[in-house]
Amino acid sequence: MTLDAFRQTLSQSNPPTGLSPLLEALWYDGKDNWDRAHEIAQDITTDDGSWIHAYLHRKEGDHGNAAYWYRRAGRSMPQVSLGEEWKQIAQALLQRKR
């Protein structure tokens, strides 16, 4: 799936079947359902799960918690917009899936 195709699914009321939990968390965030996105992300113990978790706390405005999760993900706090980071995460996950 391409990034554009993934974004187009945001017009649907449910996530597409077959999405990984990582992409499902991003999908819910893209639908402005932070709580559901966080529920999913907090149960993923990989570096990518920590990256999404960090992004969500950054979006929430909890920069201390976000910094912790970025460290767990092996990343530093980004200097890009939240929208750009969402795009970067989605692109990275979609490319790995190919």
C-alpha atoms as an extended CHARMM CRD file, in Angstrom:
* protein
*
        98  EXT
         1         1  MET       CA              0.0000000000        0.0000000000        0.0000000000  PROA      1               0.0000000000
         2         2  THR       CA              1.2780000000        3.4750000000       -0.7950000000  PROA      2               0.0000000000
         3         3  LEU       CA              1.1230000000        6.4290000000        1.5640000000  PROA      3               0.0000000000
         4         4  ASP       CA             -1.5450000000        8.0570000000       -0.6180000000  PROA      4               0.0000000000
         5         5  ALA       CA             -3.6490000000        4.8830000000       -0.5780000000  PROA      5               0.0000000000
         6         6  PHE       CA             -3.2490000000        4.6510000000        3.2040000000  PROA      6               0.0000000000
         7         7  ARG       CA             -4.3670000000        8.2630000000        3.5860000000  PROA      7               0.0000000000
         8         8  GLN       CA             -7.3900000000        7.6090000000        1.3820000000  PROA      8               0.0000000000
         9         9  THR       CA             -8.5550000000        4.8870000000        3.7760000000  PROA      9               0.0000000000
        10        10  LEU       CA             -9.0230000000        7.5990000000        6.4120000000  PROA      10              0.0000000000
        11        11  SER       CA            -12.3260000000        8.4590000000        4.7220000000  PROA      11              0.0000000000
        12        12  GLN       CA            -13.6470000000        5.0290000000        5.7490000000  PROA      12              0.0000000000
        13        13  SER       CA            -15.3230000000        4.4470000000        9.0910000000  PROA      13              0.0000000000
        14        14  ASN       CA            -13.1640000000        1.4020000000        9.9290000000  PROA      14              0.0000000000
        15        15  PRO       CA             -9.5140000000        0.6100000000        9.2910000000  PROA      15              0.0000000000
        16        16  PRO       CA             -8.7730000000       -1.6320000000        6.3180000000  PROA      16              0.0000000000
        17        17  THR       CA             -8.5020000000       -5.3050000000        7.1360000000  PROA      17              0.0000000000
        18        18  GLY       CA             -5.0070000000       -6.6920000000        7.3760000000  PROA      18              0.0000000000
        19        19  LEU       CA             -3.3100000000       -3.6030000000        8.7820000000  PROA      19              0.0000000000
        20        20  SER       CA             -0.5410000000       -4.2720000000       11.2460000000  PROA      20              0.0000000000
        21        21  PRO       CA             -1.2180000000       -2.9630000000       14.7720000000  PROA      21              0.0000000000
        22        22  LEU       CA              1.3850000000       -0.2430000000       14.0900000000  PROA      22              0.0000000000
        23        23  LEU       CA             -0.4610000000        1.0240000000       11.0260000000  PROA      23              0.0000000000
        24        24  GLU       CA             -3.7990000000        0.6190000000       12.7750000000  PROA      24              0.0000000000
        25        25  ALA       CA             -2.5890000000        2.9120000000       15.5680000000  PROA      25              0.0000000000
        26        26  LEU       CA             -1.5490000000        5.5060000000       12.9820000000  PROA      26              0.0000000000
        27        27  TRP       CA             -4.8570000000        5.0640000000       11.1860000000  PROA      27              0.0000000000
        28        28  TYR       CA             -6.8190000000        5.8640000000       14.3550000000  PROA      28              0.0000000000
        29        29  ASP       CA             -4.6040000000        8.8670000000       14.9980000000  PROA      29              0.0000000000
        30        30  GLY       CA             -5.2780000000       10.0070000000       11.4360000000  PROA      30              0.0000000000
        31        31  LYS       CA             -8.9890000000        9.7800000000       12.2820000000  PROA      31              0.0000000000
        32        32  ASP       CA             -8.3770000000       12.0270000000       15.3430000000  PROA      32              0.0000000000
        33        33  ASN       CA             -8.9840000000        9.1400000000       17.7340000000  PROA      33              0.0000000000
        34        34  TRP       CA             -5.9290000000        9.6610000000       19.9390000000  PROA      34              0.0000000000
        35        35  ASP       CA             -7.2490000000        7.4200000000       22.7120000000  PROA      35              0.0000000000
        36        36  ARG       CA             -7.6850000000        4.3690000000       20.4650000000  PROA      36              0.0000000000
        37        37  ALA       CA             -4.3210000000        5.0030000000       18.7950000000  PROA      37              0.0000000000
        38        38  HSD       CA             -2.6680000000        5.1770000000       22.2160000000  PROA      38              0.0000000000
        39        39  GLU       CA             -4.3940000000        1.9920000000       23.4240000000  PROA      39              0.0000000000
        40        40  ILE       CA             -2.9170000000        0.1280000000       20.4840000000  PROA      40              0.0000000000
        41        41  ALA       CA              0.5440000000        1.7100000000       20.5520000000  PROA      41              0.0000000000
        42        42  GLN       CA              1.1540000000        1.2090000000       24.2480000000  PROA      42              0.0000000000
        43        43  ASP       CA              0.8690000000       -2.5550000000       23.8050000000  PROA      43              0.0000000000
        44        44  ILE       CA              3.5210000000       -2.7340000000       21.0430000000  PROA      44              0.0000000000
        45        45  THR       CA              6.9350000000       -3.2670000000       22.6040000000  PROA      45              0.0000000000
        46        46  THR       CA              9.0650000000       -2.8240000000       19.4700000000  PROA      46              0.0000000000
        47        47  ASP       CA             11.1120000000        0.2410000000       18.5620000000  PROA      47              0.0000000000
        48        48  ASP       CA              8.4280000000        1.2010000000       16.0420000000  PROA      48              0.0000000000
        49        49  GLY       CA              5.7550000000        0.8680000000       18.7150000000  PROA      49              0.0000000000
        50        50  SER       CA              7.8030000000        3.1620000000       20.9510000000  PROA      50              0.0000000000
        51        51  TRP       CA              8.1600000000        5.6220000000       18.0590000000  PROA      51              0.0000000000
        52        52  ILE       CA              4.3890000000        5.8180000000       17.5900000000  PROA      52              0.0000000000
        53        53  HSD       CA              3.8980000000        6.0330000000       21.3500000000  PROA      53              0.0000000000
        54        54  ALA       CA              6.4070000000        8.9110000000       21.4660000000  PROA      54              0.0000000000
        55        55  TYR       CA              4.6820000000       10.7090000000       18.5970000000  PROA      55              0.0000000000
        56        56  LEU       CA              1.3180000000       10.3860000000       20.3290000000  PROA      56              0.0000000000
        57        57  HSD       CA              2.6290000000       11.8630000000       23.5740000000  PROA      57              0.0000000000
        58        58  ARG       CA              4.3080000000       14.6560000000       21.6260000000  PROA      58              0.0000000000
        59        59  LYS       CA              0.9600000000       15.3440000000       19.9690000000  PROA      59              0.0000000000
        60        60  GLU       CA             -0.7170000000       15.2950000000       23.3740000000  PROA      60              0.0000000000
        61        61  GLY       CA              1.7690000000       17.9200000000       24.5610000000  PROA      61              0.0000000000
        62        62  ASP       CA              3.3930000000       15.6490000000       27.1620000000  PROA      62              0.0000000000
        63        63  HSD       CA              6.9660000000       16.3000000000       26.0530000000  PROA      63              0.0000000000
        64        64  GLY       CA              8.5950000000       14.6050000000       29.0430000000  PROA      64              0.0000000000
        65        65  ASN       CA              6.7830000000       11.3520000000       28.3620000000  PROA      65              0.0000000000
        66        66  ALA       CA              7.3880000000       11.7480000000       24.6300000000  PROA      66              0.0000000000
        67        67  ALA       CA             11.1370000000       12.1680000000       25.2520000000  PROA      67              0.0000000000
        68        68  TYR       CA             11.1650000000        8.9330000000       27.2470000000  PROA      68              0.0000000000
        69        69  TRP       CA              9.4760000000        7.0210000000       24.4140000000  PROA      69              0.0000000000
        70        70  TYR       CA             11.7260000000        8.5500000000       21.7550000000  PROA      70              0.0000000000
        71        71  ARG       CA             14.7150000000        7.3080000000       23.7590000000  PROA      71              0.0000000000
        72        72  ARG       CA             13.1210000000        3.8370000000       23.9600000000  PROA      72              0.0000000000
        73        73  ALA       CA             12.6970000000        3.9590000000       20.1800000000  PROA      73              0.0000000000
        74        74  GLY       CA             16.3550000000        4.9420000000       19.7250000000  PROA      74              0.0000000000
        75        75  ARG       CA             15.3610000000        8.3360000000       18.3170000000  PROA      75              0.0000000000
        76        76  SER       CA             15.5940000000       11.9610000000       19.3070000000  PROA      76              0.0000000000
        77        77  MET       CA             12.6950000000       14.4110000000       19.5600000000  PROA      77              0.0000000000
        78        78  PRO       CA             12.0060000000       15.5080000000       15.9730000000  PROA      78              0.0000000000
        79        79  GLN       CA             12.0250000000       19.1050000000       14.8490000000  PROA      79              0.0000000000
        80        80  VAL       CA              9.3950000000       18.5580000000       12.1500000000  PROA      80              0.0000000000
        81        81  SER       CA              5.6650000000       19.2040000000       12.4370000000  PROA      81              0.0000000000
        82        82  LEU       CA              3.3840000000       16.5300000000       13.8270000000  PROA      82              0.0000000000
        83        83  GLY       CA              1.8580000000       16.0720000000       10.3940000000  PROA      83              0.0000000000
        84        84  GLU       CA              5.2720000000       15.5340000000        8.8450000000  PROA      84              0.0000000000
        85        85  GLU       CA              6.2280000000       13.0480000000       11.5420000000  PROA      85              0.0000000000
        86        86  TRP       CA              2.9800000000       11.1090000000       11.0260000000  PROA      86              0.0000000000
        87        87  LYS       CA              3.8350000000       10.9440000000        7.3340000000  PROA      87              0.0000000000
        88        88  GLN       CA              7.4050000000        9.7790000000        8.0730000000  PROA      88              0.0000000000
        89        89  ILE       CA              6.2130000000        7.0320000000       10.4040000000  PROA      89              0.0000000000
        90        90  ALA       CA              3.5530000000        5.8350000000        7.9590000000  PROA      90              0.0000000000
        91        91  GLN       CA              5.9980000000        5.8580000000        5.0550000000  PROA      91              0.0000000000
        92        92  ALA       CA              8.6040000000        3.8990000000        7.0130000000  PROA      92              0.0000000000
        93        93  LEU       CA              6.0780000000        1.2670000000        8.0930000000  PROA      93              0.0000000000
        94        94  LEU       CA              4.5230000000        0.9440000000        4.6520000000  PROA      94              0.0000000000
        95        95  GLN       CA              7.9180000000        0.5140000000        3.0060000000  PROA      95              0.0000000000
        96        96  ARG       CA              8.8680000000       -2.2560000000        5.4240000000  PROA      96              0.0000000000
        97        97  LYS       CA              5.6640000000       -4.0740000000        4.6190000000  PROA      97              0.0000000000
        98        98  ARG       CA              6.5120000000       -4.4100000000        0.9100000000  PROA      98              0.0000000000
